[in-house]
């Protein structure tokens, strides 16, 4: 399964985004059962995308993440390419659709 970095402050989140060109931010809450069930599936999916760095954020710990990224529900996933948002999925994530979008963006990115 894809490794991830636990981001515990908004400063860590910003630094993580600056350090990596391809970032998937996974925002959840500790009491969210959907969040806990979805994370292993996302980690498995990202095994095929070695250049994508996964950062996990507990919105209970990093409360500023909601205002910084306009997040209203969890789980929320944001794919950032060179610090720009390309994909946003939240609440009820369709993994097939997410994988299609991710594959397209990843392939285009790797061609440059």
C-alpha positions in Angstrom: 0.0 0.0 0.0 1.1 3.5 -0.7 2.8 5.3 2.2 1.4 8.5 3.4 2.5 11.4 5.5 0.3 12.5 8.5 0.1 16.3 8.3 -0.7 17.8 11.7 -0.5 21.5 11.1 -1.4 23.9 8.4 2.3 24.8 8.1 3.0 21.1 7.5 0.3 21.0 4.8 1.8 24.0 3.0 5.3 22.7 3.2 4.2 19.3 1.9 2.5 21.0 -1.1 5.6 23.1 -1.8 7.9 20.0 -1.6 6.0 17.8 -4.1 4.7 18.5 -7.6 1.9 15.9 -7.4 0.0 15.8 -4.2 -3.2 14.1 -3.1 -4.5 15.6 0.2 -6.9 13.3 2.0 -8.9 15.2 4.6 -10.9 13.2 7.1 -12.1 13.2 10.7 -11.3 10.6 13.3 -14.9 9.8 14.0 -15.8 9.3 10.3 -16.4 5.6 9.4 -16.5 6.4 5.7 -13.1 8.1 6.0 -11.6 5.0 7.6 -13.0 2.7 5.0 -11.9 4.8 2.0 -8.3 5.5 3.0 -7.0 1.9 2.3 -8.7 2.0 -1.1 -7.0 5.3 -2.0 -3.7 4.0 -0.8 -4.1 0.9 -3.0 -5.2 3.0 -6.0 -2.1 5.3 -5.6 0.3 2.3 -5.8 0.0 2.7 -9.6 1.1 6.4 -9.4 4.5 6.6 -7.7 5.0 10.3 -8.3 1.8 11.2 -6.4 2.5 12.0 -2.7 -0.3 11.3 -0.3 -0.8 13.6 2.7 -3.4 12.8 5.3 -5.0 15.5 7.4 -7.4 15.1 10.3 -9.7 18.1 10.2 -10.2 17.8 13.9 -6.5 18.4 14.4 -5.9 20.9 11.6 -9.0 23.0 11.8 -7.6 25.6 9.4 -7.7 23.1 6.5 -11.4 23.7 6.1 -11.1 27.4 5.4 -7.8 27.1 3.5 -9.2 24.6 1.0 -12.9 25.4 1.3 -13.8 21.9 2.7 -17.3 21.4 3.9 -17.5 17.7 4.4 -15.3 14.6 4.8 -13.7 12.7 3.3 -12.4 15.2 0.8 -9.6 14.5 -1.6 -7.7 17.1 -3.5 -5.2 16.4 -6.3 -2.8 19.3 -6.6 -0.4 19.5 -9.6 2.3 22.1 -9.1 0.2 23.6 -6.3 -3.0 23.9 -8.4 -6.1 22.0 -7.7 -7.1 19.6 -10.5 -9.4 17.1 -8.8 -11.7 17.5 -5.9 -13.8 14.5 -4.6 -15.7 14.5 -1.4 -18.3 12.6 0.6 -19.4 9.8 -1.7 -16.3 9.1 -3.8 -16.7 7.0 -7.0 -13.3 5.3 -7.2 -13.7 4.4 -10.9 -14.2 8.0 -11.8 -11.4 9.1 -9.6 -9.0 6.6 -11.1 -10.0 7.7 -14.7 -9.3 11.4 -13.8 -6.1 10.6 -12.0 -4.8 8.5 -14.9 -5.5 11.2 -17.4 -3.8 13.9 -15.4 -0.9 11.7 -14.4 -0.2 10.6 -18.0 -0.3 14.2 -19.2 2.0 15.3 -16.4 4.5 12.5 -17.1 4.6 13.5 -20.8 5.9 17.0 -20.2 
